[in-house]
Amino acid sequence: MKWSLSFISLCGSAISCAFASDLVLPNFKNIEFSRRIDLSRANVHLSDSITIQNIAKVPQSEYFYALDATEVDNVALFFASHKKSQSRLEIRDVGVDFETDTSYYSIKLPYELQPQDTIEIQILKGIVNCLKPLPEFVDQNEKQFLLYTGSKIPLSAYPIGETSTKLAVLGSTVDELDPEEGFEPNVSDNNLLFGPYKDIHPLSSKTMLLRYDSPIPLVKVDKLEREAWISHWSNQIAFEERYWLSNLGAKIKDGFSRLKFMKSARFNVNSQNFKDYNINFSSVRELTVPLQAGSENAYYTDLVGNVSTSRFRVDEKGSLLQLKPRYPIFGGWNYNFTIGWEYDLKKSLKKDGERYLVKIPFIEGPVDVSYNEIDLTVILPEGATAVKVEPSIVPKDTAEFTTYSFFDSIGRPSVKLSYDTIMDHYRREVIIISYELTTRALYQKPVAISAVFGAFFVTIYLLSQINLNISSTKKNKL
């Protein structure tokens, strides 16, 4: 099972946070610590490759990873793996050292590392809410510039023999604000390299302020309500998603000009020519939603009604829903909309007697977005019992309730899973839900509907046989 950082924090050990640093013994040395930072997307992705050496006299199986406590709440993705086998490594929250504002996480190595032996691990992190537009307001003909604040030296609980930090940007201009002598970067095309630096002490840090232009909108979903309706009679899973979306990028200084927007409408990001683009291209003009192969009957609506500016493509490899909002979404602007589609239940369903198992994707939304809050609700068929949910991402909260739909008599069992601070990287994860549905329960609804309609028509027939006419008195025979 994979873990989100919010859950790791909740499931940390009971050790007092004030003494978290006391657990970090000098048992390791980072022979080489390489960091790659991707600034070409709406959210920051950091990839660490660490060669660890056991410098203790006894075998070690627990490595401590340090993280700046001020950015913990913005970590939406946190994985550790063994580079050679690519196997996931268990991560456990240890606590916070308040004196240094450092959070510590224990990573369980795949095997006990013998003295003087080395092992290479990889850390993947995703950080949200760390890119800020600078300046905040720009003219509609100007570019969007973003500010990234980080460290030229990776934060580490152990000494580092050699380290380097490489950054990749998408724009054509990148400047370091407040540079420090001896720590200037080497610039090559759209890449910056800090280092290599040698013999770094534990918990060392060098602040880095980078300002760069970016044509990418900073799309954030403030809230997503995702529902999956499972129906055995229609043999479909009906998905519906309601989005509250915003753009955190640069804002327009003056009023919006449709003419200026249309002049830049032909700019193509694939041309790799970022010298001529402006804030119009950094707006959200289109959203791409990859769906499972076999998805069908997609629709797209907003608060006004049906939106016809969408395109739904289906092939053997997958389905793609392309959405074009009614208006471009600039920095500081919001947009609410709803999308839905159907999926063949047979492709996700397994049956064992009267017990069913259904696999549902965790998220399937737009590409390169982050989610502040997600409510995932699975509505099961009426009469389902013994419900069991196995999410690959542990939720912050769960709730069970009953949902009533058309012609329901006892209602449908429903399960809601709540999450916060999630990135679209988790679209590969799944929710596995199992339940029992007897033959009697399966036919309960059609029998109930037939009984209701039968009673209705019988009632109408009986009422039609009643003579409610007022007859006149028969005349006496003469």
FENSUL-V324528 format. One record per pair of residues at least 24 apart in sequence whose C-alpha atoms are under 8 Angstrom apart, sorted by the first residue. I is the first residue (numbers start at 1). GAP is how many residues later the second one is. D is the distance in Angstrom with one decimal. If there is no record, write none. Layout:
[[I,GAP,D] [I,GAP,D]]
This chain:
[[1,391,5.3] [1,392,7.1] [2,390,5.7] [2,391,5.6] [2,392,7.6] [3,75,7.9] [3,389,7.7] [3,390,5.6] [3,391,6.2] [4,72,7.2] [4,73,6.5] [4,74,6.7] [4,389,6.4] [4,390,6.9] [5,70,6.7] [5,71,6.7] [5,72,6.7] [5,73,6.1] [6,67,7.8] [6,390,7.5] [6,414,7.8] [6,415,7.9] [7,387,6.6] [7,388,7.3] [7,389,6.7] [8,83,7.3] [8,84,6.1] [8,85,5.7] [9,84,5.6] [11,81,7.6] [11,82,7.0] [12,80,6.2] [12,81,4.3] [12,82,5.8] [12,83,7.1] [13,79,7.8] [13,80,6.6] [13,81,5.8] [13,82,7.6] [15,79,7.3] [15,80,7.4] [16,79,7.2] [17,77,7.5] [17,78,4.6] [17,79,4.9] [17,80,6.2] [17,81,7.8] [18,77,7.8] [18,78,6.6] [18,79,5.5] [18,80,6.4] [19,77,8.0] [19,78,6.7] [20,74,6.2] [20,75,5.3] [20,76,5.9] [20,77,5.7] [20,84,7.1] [21,75,7.6] [21,76,5.8] [21,83,7.6] [24,40,6.6] [24,133,7.2] [26,29,7.9] [26,30,7.6] [26,132,6.7] [27,27,6.0] [27,28,5.5] [27,29,4.8] [27,33,7.7] [28,24,6.6] [28,25,5.5] [28,26,4.7] [28,27,5.3] [28,28,7.0] [28,35,7.8] [28,130,6.4] [28,131,8.0] [29,24,5.3] [29,25,6.7] [29,26,6.6] [29,129,5.7] [29,130,5.5] [29,131,6.2] [29,132,7.5] [30,128,6.5] [30,129,6.1] [30,130,4.7] [30,131,6.1] [30,132,7.9] [31,129,6.0] [31,130,4.8] [31,131,6.4] [32,128,6.6] [32,129,5.9] [32,130,4.9] [32,131,5.8] [33,121,7.7] [33,127,6.8] [33,128,7.9] [33,129,6.3] [33,130,4.7] [33,131,6.9] [34,129,5.5] [34,130,5.2] [34,131,6.2] [35,119,7.1] [35,128,7.9] [35,129,6.3] [35,130,4.8] [35,131,6.3] [36,129,5.9] [36,130,4.9] [36,131,5.9] [36,132,8.0] [37,128,7.4] [37,129,6.1] [37,130,4.7] [37,131,6.5] [38,129,5.9] [38,130,5.2] [38,131,6.8] [39,128,6.9] [39,129,5.6] [39,130,4.9] [39,131,7.2] [40,128,6.4] [40,129,4.7] [40,130,4.8] [40,131,8.0] [40,174,7.6] [40,176,7.8] [41,175,6.7] [41,327,6.8] [42,174,6.4] [42,175,6.5] [42,176,4.8] [42,177,6.6] [42,326,6.2] [42,327,6.8] [43,83,7.1] [43,84,6.2] [43,85,5.5] [43,86,7.6] [43,87,7.8] [43,88,7.5] [43,175,7.5] [43,325,7.5] [43,326,7.5] [43,327,7.5] [44,82,5.8] [44,83,5.2] [44,84,6.6] [44,86,7.6] [44,87,7.9] [45,79,7.4] [45,80,5.8] [45,81,4.6] [45,82,6.4] [46,77,8.0] [46,78,5.9] [46,79,5.1] [46,80,6.3] [46,81,7.9] [47,75,7.1] [47,76,5.7] [47,77,4.7] [47,78,6.5] [48,74,5.5] [48,75,4.9] [48,76,6.5] [49,71,7.0] [49,72,6.1] [49,73,4.7] [49,74,6.6] [50,70,5.5] [50,71,5.5] [50,72,6.3] [51,67,6.6] [51,68,5.7] [51,69,4.3] [51,70,6.6] [52,66,5.3] [52,67,5.3] [52,68,6.1] [52,69,7.7] [53,62,7.9] [53,63,6.0] [53,64,5.7] [53,65,4.3] [53,66,6.7] [54,59,6.6] [54,60,6.7] [54,61,5.1] [54,62,5.1] [54,63,5.8] [54,64,6.5] [55,60,6.0] [55,61,5.6] [56,59,5.9] [56,60,7.7] [57,58,5.6] [58,56,6.8] [58,57,5.9] [59,53,5.7] [59,54,5.3] [59,55,4.5] [59,56,5.8] [60,52,5.3] [60,53,5.1] [60,54,6.7] [60,55,7.9] [61,47,6.0] [61,48,5.1] [61,49,7.6] [61,50,6.3] [61,51,4.6] [61,52,6.1] [62,44,6.3] [62,45,5.8] [62,46,4.8] [62,47,5.9] [63,43,5.7] [63,44,5.1] [63,45,6.4] [63,46,7.0] [64,40,6.3] [64,41,5.5] [64,42,4.6] [64,43,6.0] [64,93,6.7] [65,39,5.7] [65,40,5.1] [65,41,6.3] [65,42,7.1] [65,91,6.6] [65,92,6.4] [66,36,6.4] [66,37,5.8] [66,38,4.8] [66,39,6.5] [66,89,6.2] [66,90,5.4] [66,91,5.6] [67,35,5.8] [67,36,5.1] [67,37,6.3] [67,38,7.9] [67,88,6.7] [67,89,7.9] [68,33,6.4] [68,34,4.9] [68,35,6.0] [68,87,7.6] [69,27,7.0] [69,32,5.2] [69,33,4.9] [69,34,5.1] [70,31,7.1] [71,56,8.0] [72,31,7.8] [74,53,5.6] [74,54,5.2] [74,55,6.5] [74,56,7.7] [74,347,7.0] [75,50,7.0] [75,51,5.8] [75,52,4.7] [75,53,6.5] [75,346,7.4] [76,49,7.5] [76,50,5.4] [76,51,5.9] [76,52,6.6] [76,345,5.1] [76,346,5.0] [76,347,5.9] [77,47,7.2] [77,48,5.0] [77,49,4.5] [77,50,7.1] [77,345,7.2] [77,346,6.8] [77,348,7.9] [78,45,7.3] [78,46,5.7] [78,47,4.6] [78,48,6.7] [79,44,5.8] [79,45,5.1] [79,46,6.6] [80,27,7.5] [80,41,7.1] [80,42,5.7] [80,43,4.6] [80,44,6.4] [81,40,5.7] [81,41,5.3] [81,42,6.6] [82,27,7.8] [82,28,7.2] [82,38,6.5] [82,39,4.6] [82,40,6.3] [83,37,5.8] [83,38,5.2] [83,39,6.0] [84,36,7.5] [126,297,7.5] [128,242,7.1] [128,293,7.9] [132,116,7.9] [132,117,7.3] [133,116,5.8] [133,117,5.2] [134,77,7.6] [134,116,7.5] [135,115,7.2] [136,113,7.9] [136,114,5.2] [136,115,6.1] [137,113,5.7] [137,114,4.7] [137,115,5.6] [137,116,4.9] [138,112,6.7] [138,113,6.3] [138,114,5.4] [138,115,5.0] [138,141,7.8] [139,113,5.8] [139,114,5.2] [139,115,6.7] [139,140,7.7] [140,112,6.0] [140,113,7.4] [140,114,7.8] [140,116,7.6] [140,117,7.8] [140,120,7.1] [140,121,7.9] [140,138,7.0] [140,139,5.7] [140,140,6.5] [141,119,7.3] [141,137,5.4] [141,138,6.4] [141,139,7.5] [142,136,4.9] [142,137,5.8] [143,70,6.7] [143,71,7.7] [143,72,7.7] [143,134,6.7] [143,135,4.3] [143,136,5.1] [144,69,5.6] [144,70,5.9] [144,71,6.8] [144,105,7.5] [144,106,5.9] [144,134,6.9] [144,135,5.6] [144,138,7.0] [145,66,6.5] [145,67,5.4] [145,68,4.2] [145,69,6.1] [145,105,7.6] [146,65,5.6] [146,66,5.5] [146,67,6.1] [146,68,6.9] [147,62,6.9] [147,63,5.6] [147,64,4.6] [147,65,6.7] [148,60,7.9] [148,61,5.9] [148,62,5.2] [148,63,6.5] [149,58,7.3] [149,59,5.7] [149,60,4.8] [149,61,6.6] [150,57,5.9] [150,58,5.0] [150,59,6.7] [151,54,6.0] [151,55,5.1] [151,56,4.6] [151,57,5.0] [152,31,8.0] [152,42,6.2] [152,53,7.1] [152,54,5.3] [152,55,6.4] [152,56,5.8] [153,51,7.1] [153,52,5.5] [153,53,5.9] [154,50,7.8] [154,51,7.0] [155,47,7.6] [155,48,5.4] [155,49,6.2] [155,50,6.3] [156,46,5.6] [156,47,5.3] [156,48,7.3] [157,45,5.2] [157,46,5.8] [158,43,7.3] [158,44,4.8] [158,45,7.5] [159,40,7.1] [159,41,5.7] [159,42,4.8] [159,43,4.8] [160,38,7.1] [160,39,5.7] [160,40,5.0] [160,41,6.6] [160,42,7.3] [161,37,5.4] [161,38,4.8] [161,39,6.5] [162,34,6.4] [162,35,5.6] [162,36,4.4] [162,37,6.3] [162,38,7.4] [163,32,6.7] [163,33,5.3] [163,34,5.3] [163,35,6.5] [164,29,7.1] [164,30,5.7] [164,31,4.6] [164,32,4.5] [164,33,6.4] [165,28,5.8] [165,29,5.1] [165,30,6.6] [165,31,7.8] [166,25,6.9] [166,26,5.6] [166,27,4.4] [166,28,6.3] [167,24,5.5] [167,25,5.1] [167,26,6.5] [168,24,6.6] [169,43,7.6] [169,45,7.8] [170,43,7.8] [170,44,6.2] [170,45,7.7] [171,41,6.8] [171,42,5.1] [171,43,5.0] [171,44,6.9] [171,103,6.1] [172,40,7.8] [172,41,6.7] [172,102,6.1] [172,103,6.6] [173,39,5.5] [173,40,5.8] [174,36,6.9] [174,37,5.7] [174,38,4.2] [174,39,6.8] [175,35,5.8] [175,36,5.2] [175,37,6.3] [176,32,7.4] [176,33,5.7] [176,34,4.6] [176,35,6.3] [177,31,7.7] [177,32,5.2] [177,33,6.0] [177,34,7.0] [178,31,7.1] [179,29,7.8] [214,68,7.6] [215,54,8.0] [215,59,7.7] [215,62,7.3] [215,63,7.5] [215,64,7.4] [215,66,6.2] [215,67,4.8] [216,65,7.8] [216,66,5.2] [216,67,7.8] [217,30,6.5] [217,31,7.5] [217,32,6.0] [217,65,4.8] [217,66,5.5] [217,67,6.1] [217,114,7.8] [218,29,5.3] [218,30,5.1] [218,31,5.2] [218,113,8.0] [218,151,7.7] [219,26,7.2] [219,27,6.0] [219,28,4.7] [219,29,6.4] [219,30,7.9] [219,65,7.7] [219,149,7.6] [219,150,5.4] [219,151,7.1] [220,25,5.9] [220,26,5.4] [220,27,6.2] [220,28,7.1] [220,149,5.5] [220,150,5.1] [220,151,6.1] [220,152,7.4] [221,24,4.4] [221,25,6.3] [221,148,6.9] [221,149,6.1] [221,150,4.8] [221,151,6.2] [221,152,7.7] [222,24,7.0] [222,149,6.0] [222,150,4.9] [222,151,6.1] [223,148,6.6] [223,149,6.1] [223,150,4.8] [223,151,5.9] [223,152,7.9] [224,147,7.4] [224,149,6.3] [224,150,4.8] [224,151,6.2] [225,149,6.1] [225,150,4.9] [225,151,6.2] [225,152,7.8] [226,148,7.5] [226,149,6.1] [226,150,4.8] [226,151,6.2] [227,149,6.0] [227,150,4.8] [227,151,5.8] [227,152,7.3] [228,149,6.4] [228,150,4.9] [228,151,6.1] [229,149,6.2] [229,150,4.8] [229,151,6.4] [229,152,8.0] [230,115,7.6] [230,148,7.6] [230,149,6.2] [230,150,5.3] [230,151,6.0] [231,114,7.9] [231,149,7.4] [231,150,5.8] [232,113,7.7] [232,149,7.1] [232,210,8.0] [235,109,6.4] [235,110,5.2] [235,111,7.0] [236,106,6.3] [236,107,5.5] [236,108,4.9] [236,109,4.7] [236,110,7.9] [237,105,5.7] [237,106,5.1] [237,107,6.4] [237,108,5.6] [238,102,7.4] [238,103,6.0] [238,104,4.5] [238,105,6.5] [239,101,5.3] [239,102,5.4] [239,103,6.0] [239,104,7.8] [240,98,7.1] [240,99,5.8] [240,100,4.2] [240,101,6.7] [241,97,5.6] [241,98,5.4] [241,99,6.2] [242,94,7.5] [242,95,6.0] [242,96,4.4] [242,97,6.7] [243,92,8.0] [243,93,5.5] [243,94,5.4] [243,95,6.2] [244,90,7.3] [244,91,6.2] [244,92,4.7] [244,93,7.0] [245,89,5.6] [245,90,5.2] [245,91,6.1] [246,83,7.6] [246,85,7.7] [246,86,6.8] [246,87,5.8] [246,88,4.3] [246,89,6.3] [247,36,7.7] [247,37,7.5] [247,82,6.7] [247,83,6.2] [247,84,4.8] [247,85,5.7] [247,86,6.0] [247,87,6.8] [248,83,5.3] [248,84,5.9] [249,33,7.7] [249,81,7.3] [249,82,4.4] [249,83,7.0] [250,29,7.6] [250,80,7.5] [250,81,4.8] [250,82,7.5] [251,79,6.4] [251,80,4.3] [251,81,5.9] [252,78,7.3] [252,79,7.1] [280,50,7.7] [282,48,7.3] [283,45,5.9] [283,46,5.2] [283,47,4.6] [283,48,7.0] [284,44,5.5] [284,45,4.8] [284,46,6.6] [285,39,6.2] [285,40,6.7] [285,42,7.4] [285,43,4.9] [285,44,6.7] [286,36,7.0] [286,37,5.6] [286,38,4.6] [286,39,6.6] [287,35,5.9] [287,36,5.0] [287,37,6.4] [287,79,5.9] [287,80,7.6] [288,32,7.1] [288,33,6.0] [288,34,4.7] [288,35,6.3] [288,78,5.3] [288,79,6.2] [289,31,5.9] [289,32,5.0] [289,33,6.2] [289,34,7.8] [289,75,6.8] [289,76,5.3] [289,77,4.4] [289,78,6.5] [290,28,7.4] [290,29,6.1] [290,30,4.7] [290,31,6.3] [290,74,6.5] [290,75,7.1] [290,76,7.2] [290,77,7.7] [291,27,6.3] [291,28,4.9] [291,29,5.8] [291,30,7.3] [291,73,6.1] [292,26,5.3] [292,27,5.8] [293,24,5.8] [293,25,3.6] [293,26,5.2] [294,24,6.9] [294,25,6.9] [294,49,6.3] [294,50,6.8] [295,24,6.2] [295,46,6.6] [295,47,5.7] [295,48,4.7] [295,49,7.2] [296,45,5.8] [296,46,5.3] [296,47,6.4] [297,44,5.3] [297,45,6.0] [298,41,7.2] [298,42,5.5] [298,43,4.1] [298,44,7.0] [299,40,5.6] [299,41,5.4] [299,42,6.4] [300,37,7.4] [300,38,5.9] [300,39,4.5] [300,40,6.8] [301,36,5.8] [301,37,5.2] [301,38,6.4] [302,34,6.2] [302,35,4.1] [302,36,5.8] [303,33,7.0] [303,34,6.8] [354,82,5.6] [354,83,5.7] [354,84,5.6] [354,85,7.8] [355,79,7.0] [355,80,5.6] [355,81,4.3] [355,82,6.4] [356,78,5.5] [356,79,5.5] [356,80,6.1] [356,81,7.4] [357,75,7.0] [357,76,5.8] [357,77,4.2] [357,78,6.7] [358,74,5.8] [358,75,5.4] [358,76,6.2] [359,71,6.5] [359,72,5.8] [359,73,4.6] [359,74,6.5] [360,70,5.5] [360,71,5.1] [360,72,6.3] [360,73,7.9] [361,66,6.9] [361,67,7.2] [361,68,6.2] [361,69,4.4] [361,70,6.1] [362,64,7.2] [362,65,5.9] [362,66,7.4] [362,67,5.5] [362,68,4.8] [362,69,5.9] [363,61,7.4] [363,63,7.0] [363,64,4.9] [363,65,8.0] [363,66,7.8] [364,63,5.8] [365,59,7.4] [365,62,7.9] [366,58,7.7] [367,57,6.6] [368,55,7.9] [368,56,6.2] [369,54,6.4] [369,55,5.9] [370,51,7.2] [370,52,5.8] [370,53,4.4] [370,54,6.1] [371,49,6.9] [371,50,5.7] [371,51,5.0] [371,52,6.0] [371,53,7.7] [372,48,5.3] [372,49,4.8] [372,50,6.6] [373,45,7.5] [373,46,5.8] [373,47,4.4] [373,48,6.4] [373,49,7.6] [374,44,5.7] [374,45,5.0] [374,46,6.1] [375,41,6.5] [375,42,5.8] [375,43,4.6] [375,44,6.5] [376,40,5.5] [376,41,5.1] [376,42,6.3] [377,37,6.8] [377,38,5.6] [377,39,4.2] [377,40,6.3] [378,36,5.6] [378,37,5.4] [378,38,6.5] [379,24,7.2] [379,33,6.4] [379,34,6.2] [379,35,4.5] [379,36,6.7] [380,32,5.8] [380,33,5.5] [380,34,6.0] [381,31,5.7] [381,32,7.2] [382,26,7.3] [382,28,7.1] [382,29,5.8] [382,30,4.3] [382,31,6.8] [382,59,7.3] [382,60,7.7] [382,63,7.6] [383,27,7.6] [383,28,7.8] [383,29,6.8] [383,30,7.7] [383,54,6.4] [383,55,7.9] [383,58,5.0] [383,59,7.0] [383,61,7.8] [384,28,7.5] [384,29,6.7] [384,51,6.1] [384,52,5.5] [384,53,4.9] [384,54,7.9] [384,57,7.4] [385,28,7.8] [385,50,5.8] [385,51,5.2] [385,52,6.6] [386,48,7.9] [386,49,5.4] [386,50,5.9] [387,46,7.2] [387,47,5.8] [387,48,4.4] [387,49,7.1] [388,45,5.7] [388,46,5.2] [388,47,6.3] [389,42,7.2] [389,43,6.0] [389,44,4.5] [389,45,6.5] [390,41,6.1] [390,42,5.0] [390,43,6.1] [391,39,6.5] [391,40,4.4] [391,41,6.0] [392,37,6.1] [392,38,6.0] [392,39,6.3] [393,36,7.2] [393,37,8.0] [395,24,5.4] [396,24,7.3] [407,38,7.4] [407,42,6.8] [408,37,7.0] [409,36,7.5] [409,39,7.8]]
